[in-house]
Amino acid sequence: MTPAHPEIATAEQQREVLEAAEFMADRLTDFEYELLDDDVARMFFGHVMPALARLRAAILRAKETNNA
């Protein structure tokens, strides 16, 4: 069921999103170590890594906010 205000998630929903985001970030980091092709590596470091850095920063801010 979608809440009346979807921008307001429950604490449980926030926790689930953070866990899923951390899992995805960890898998992308694992993938980084398996890059063998230069073209794929350039794409990864040019497109994925900046987004991954933003995701990790957002996760950290969310965790800090939740622990405050």
Secondary structure as GFF3:
##gff-version 3
##sequence-region A 1 68
A	DSSP	alpha_helix	11	32	.	.	.	ID=ss1
A	DSSP	alpha_helix	38	43	.	.	.	ID=ss2
A	DSSP	pi_helix	44	48	.	.	.	ID=ss3
A	DSSP	alpha_helix	49	67	.	.	.	ID=ss4
###
